[in-house]
Amino acid sequence: MRLITIALAALLILIQYPLWLGKGSWLLVADMRDQVEATRLKTEQLKARNAMLESEVRDLRDGLGAVEERARFDLGMIKQNEIFVQVLRKDEQPAVSMTVPPPPPEPKNKDKQKVTH
């Protein structure tokens, strides 16, 4: 009787082995679920990023407002005859403008004299 009990216990352990540690075990299934969830989250993040980029591309194709906004904020450009005012906090550095400043105005003299060479 004791031999039959040991044999049945051994068979029970052998049957349990594939369930816990085999090819389709619960541990592997749980690990795969975690991987699927991580991949799903990454996919959602990438879809949101792609939607944002697609919207930006559509704006750049269709309207000049987006191009102007890019030129202003990313490149620091300003329009002609426009005054650029920048308010800085104590720890901020001034922005670099890519727009060439206009030449200074000629001085106004009350007595306009012609210069002859």
Secondary structure, DSSP 8 states (H G I E B T S, - for coil): -HHHHHHHHHHHHHHHHHHHHSTT-HHHHHHHHHHHHHHHHHHHHHHHHHHHHHHHHHHHHH-HHHHHHHHHHTT----TT--------TT-------S----------SS------
